[in-house]
Amino acid sequence: MDTHSILSRNIRHLARSKGYSLSRLADFAGLSAASLSRIVSRKRSPTVRTLEKIALALETRVVDLLVD
């Protein structure tokens, strides 16, 4: 599985486990829903800063977003 697919799967899984919709996660991470949607649908590669924001909103580490 490629890194973008793993990232997408992990974001969805972690958000679901916290009861967050992607829209709510985007709000908590300080991102637009459209921006997060493009990341999750693998249409956009996030910056390290964006990964940090997503990880913080999910109360996890950046590495946890990227491991299979």
Backbone as a ProteinNet text record, in pm:
[ID]
protein_1_A
[PRIMARY]
MDTHSILSRNIRHLARSKGYSLSRLADFAGLSAASLSRIVSRKRSPTVRTLEKIALALETRVVDLLVD
[TERTIARY]
85.5	0	90.3	57.4	139.4	109.8	200.4	192.2	64.4	21.4	-101.7	-223.9	-227.2	-338.7	-338.2	-219.7	-208.1	-252.1	-205.4	-244	-394.8	-453.9	-598.7	-674.1	-632.9	-698.5	-685.5	-565.2	-543.2	-619.8	-625.4	-704.1	-850.7	-904.3	-1045.9	-1070.7	-982.5	-999.4	-992.2	-891.4	-875.6	-989.5	-1032.5	-1145.1	-1271.2	-1296.3	-1414	-1408.2	-1289.4	-1275.8	-1304.1	-1288.2	-1319	-1459.8	-1530.6	-1665.5	-1668.5	-1558.3	-1549.2	-1585.9	-1662.2	-1676.4	-1550.7	-1525.2	-1408.7	-1424.6	-1545.9	-1570.2	-1535.3	-1574.2	-1543.3	-1392.4	-1328.9	-1184.3	-1114.9	-1160.9	-1102.4	-1112.6	-1228.4	-1245.6	-1145.9	-1134.2	-1042.2	-897	-864.8	-726.6	-697.5	-800.4	-780	-762.8	-825.5	-819.1	-958.7	-964.4	-1095.9	-1137.4	-1266.8	-1317	-1272.1	-1268.1	-1226	-1079.5	-996.5	-854.2	-834	-899.6	-887.6	-943.5	-1052	-1111	-1013.7	-941.8	-843.7	-728.6	-690.2	-584.4	-633.3	-751.6	-806.6	-838.1	-876.3	-905.5	-780	-664.8	-533.4	-516.1	-584.3	-569.3	-466.3	-424.4	-328.3	-236.3	-110.6	-14.6	-3.9	-21.1	-14.1	129.3	144.6	273.9	295	416.8	445.1	362.5	349.9	270.6	124.5	70.2	-67.9	-81.6	15	12.4	16.6	96.1	102.5	-32.6	-100.4	-232.6	-333.9	-331.8	-424.6	-395.4	-268.3	-230	-270.6	-247.8	-286.1	-437.3	-514.1	-660.2	-707.8	-631.5	-667.9	-600.4	-524.1	-453.1	-362.1	-285.1	-192.1	-63.1	28	155.2	150.6	229.2	235.2	272.1	366.4	408.8	292.1	197	80.8	-10.7	-1.5	-80.4	-18.8	110.4	185.3	222.9	202.6	242.4	127.3	166.4	69	36.4
-117.2	0	123.6	221.9	343.4	436.6	528.6	617.9	700	749.6	830.7	747.6	623.1	534.9	505.8	481.8	456.3	579	696.3	820.9	839.4	821	836.6	739.8	614.2	512.6	546.4	586.7	615.5	738.6	841.6	960	922.1	849.8	807.6	721.7	625.4	534.3	609.5	693.3	766.7	866.3	932	1025.1	948.7	836.3	755	705.7	665.8	613	720.5	846.4	957.3	1012.2	957.8	1004	1133.4	1165.5	1288.5	1263.6	1352.3	1355.5	1422.8	1408.4	1475.8	1626.9	1675.9	1818.9	1867.8	1791.2	1828.2	1820.2	1715.7	1703.5	1823.1	1862.9	1979.3	2103	2122.3	2236.4	2230.8	2114.9	2099.9	2121.2	2082.8	2095.2	2232.9	2316.7	2449	2446.1	2346.8	2332	2349.4	2378	2379.8	2234.5	2211.1	2076.5	2032.2	2125.1	2092.6	2049.6	2117.5	2083.6	1943.8	1914.1	1781.4	1675.7	1706.4	1612.3	1578.3	1678.5	1654	1566.2	1582.2	1498.7	1354.6	1338.1	1204.3	1132.7	1207.4	1144.7	1131.5	1164.3	1149.4	1238.5	1350.7	1447.6	1554.4	1557	1658.1	1596.4	1628.4	1583	1690.9	1652.5	1752.7	1791.8	1912.1	1955.4	1891.1	1898	1846.7	1924	2053	2134.7	2089.5	2059	2011.1	1875.6	1787.4	1658.7	1679	1775.6	1805.9	1853.4	1937.5	1987.1	1873.4	1785.1	1672	1579.6	1549	1461.7	1522.2	1650.8	1717.7	1709.5	1733.1	1726.1	1584.7	1484.6	1345.2	1291.2	1378.4	1340.6	1220.1	1228.3	1121.8	1183.7	1101.2	1148.3	1141.9	1225.2	1224.8	1086.2	1022.2	889	790.9	806.1	715.5	733.3	848.1	870.6	800.6	768.7	721.7	573.8	506.6	365.3	273.7	163.2	62.6	-31.3
0	0	0	-80.1	-86.8	31.4	55.2	171.3	173.6	56.8	53.5	92.7	49.8	86.4	235.7	290.6	434.5	513.4	473.3	539.2	537.1	421.2	406.5	497.2	494.1	576.9	725.2	767.5	909.2	956	874.5	911.9	927.9	831.7	840	964.7	986.9	1100.3	1234.2	1249.3	1375.4	1397.7	1291.5	1305	1346.3	1281.2	1312.8	1457.4	1502.4	1638.5	1743.9	1708.3	1799.3	1778.3	1679.8	1651.1	1571.8	1504	1426.5	1280.8	1224.5	1078.9	1025.4	896.5	839.5	848.8	839	851.7	992.5	1092.5	1231	1256.2	1202.6	1215.5	1151.8	1034.8	967.3	1056.4	1118.8	1210.2	1325.1	1388.2	1500.8	1457.7	1334.1	1285.1	1226.4	1214.5	1156.7	1006.2	942.7	797.5	739.2	612.5	548.6	523.4	521.2	492.9	353.9	259.8	122.8	119.9	196	201.3	258.6	369.5	429.3	335.3	269.9	174.7	62	13.1	-94	-44.6	81.2	138.3	151.9	208.1	231.8	100.7	-1.2	-130.7	-217.3	-158.2	-222.3	-344.8	-346.9	-455.5	-421.4	-295.1	-249	-144.4	-151.6	-50.4	57.3	182	289.6	321.8	371.7	423.2	560.6	609.1	743.9	845.9	829.3	923.4	924.1	807.7	799.8	868.3	848.8	918.6	1069.3	1114.1	1257.2	1309.2	1233.8	1275	1283.3	1184.6	1184.2	1301.9	1323.5	1435.6	1569.1	1586.8	1711	1732.8	1627.9	1639.1	1672.5	1628	1655.2	1781	1850.3	1972.4	1949.6	1842.1	1808.2	1756.1	1712.3	1657.5	1505.1	1441	1294.2	1243.6	1309.2	1264.8	1263.4	1355.5	1360.1	1239.1	1175.2	1054.3	933.8	943.7	827.3	830.6	943.5	953	916.5	853.8	810.6	923.5
[MASK]
++++++++++++++++++++++++++++++++++++++++++++++++++++++++++++++++++++

